[in-house]
Each structure stands twice: as C-alpha cells, then as structure tokens.
Amino acid sequence: MSRLDRITSDPGICHGRPVVRGLRYPVSMLLELMAAGMSAEAILDDYPDLEADDLLAALEYGALAAGGHTVLPVSAA
C-alpha cells in the first residue's frame, strides 16, 4: 500500500519542497530525524500534527528517490 498521496508540493509552502500533507514538515527533515536515530514515537510526540503514516510516507518517498526513481509529489493546490 503506497502512502505517497500524503506527500505534497506547493510553491507557496517550503519553497515547493516535498512536505507531508501540506503541514510544512519537509520530507527531508523527517528523514534526517529518523537517520539520526530518533524513534517514530519520539517524532510523533514532538510533532503532534504528524501521524505514523506520514513517517512511513516519508520513508517510502526517500527509498524511491534513493533508488533513482523520479518521485513527483501531489500538488497541494
């Protein structure tokens, strides 16, 4: 089950960088937190607007991008 529909891009939000559900949480920031060893539970505690599926969407996006796939976020507009 893909969760990529949670990743959006809008030029008016974070300069068009991929974010989670238009909430101004860049995918790259979430990936950096997880790569630094922060647990999903800790991230969700620190950012109550986020849901577990948002983190899984960020991981899916990152995995596809790292694998050389072109990933086009859904436009938030």
C-alpha positions in Angstrom: 0.0 0.0 0.0 1.5 3.3 -1.1 1.3 6.3 1.2 2.8 8.7 -1.3 -0.5 10.6 -1.6 0.5 12.1 1.8 3.5 13.9 0.2 2.6 17.2 -1.4 4.4 20.0 -3.1 3.2 23.6 -3.4 5.4 26.6 -4.4 3.9 28.6 -1.5 4.8 26.0 1.1 8.5 25.5 2.0 9.5 26.8 -1.5 7.9 23.8 -3.2 9.9 21.2 -1.3 8.1 17.9 -0.7 6.2 18.1 2.6 3.8 15.9 4.5 0.1 16.8 3.8 1.0 20.5 3.3 1.9 20.8 7.0 5.2 22.5 6.4 7.2 19.4 7.6 9.7 18.7 4.8 10.2 15.1 3.9 14.0 15.7 4.2 13.7 16.9 7.8 11.7 13.8 8.8 14.3 11.6 7.1 17.1 13.4 8.8 15.5 12.9 12.2 15.0 9.2 11.6 18.5 8.8 10.2 19.9 10.5 13.4 18.2 7.7 15.4 15.1 9.5 16.6 12.3 6.9 17.1 9.0 7.3 15.3 7.3 7.6 18.7 9.6 10.5 19.7 9.0 12.3 16.4 5.2 11.9 16.8 5.5 13.2 20.4 7.5 16.2 19.3 5.2 16.9 16.3 1.6 16.1 17.3 0.3 17.2 13.9 2.0 14.2 12.3 0.7 10.6 12.1 2.5 7.4 11.8 1.5 7.0 8.2 3.2 10.4 7.5 6.6 9.0 8.6 6.0 5.9 6.5 5.2 8.1 3.5 8.5 10.0 4.1 10.4 6.7 4.2 8.7 5.5 1.1 9.5 8.7 -0.7 13.1 8.6 0.4 13.6 5.0 -0.6 12.2 5.6 -4.1 14.3 8.8 -4.6 17.4 7.0 -3.4 16.8 4.2 -5.8 16.9 6.6 -8.7 13.2 6.8 -9.2 11.6 10.2 -10.0 9.0 10.9 -7.4 6.5 13.7 -8.2 4.6 14.8 -5.1 0.9 15.6 -5.5 0.2 19.3 -5.9 -1.3 20.8 -2.8 -3.1 23.5 -4.8 
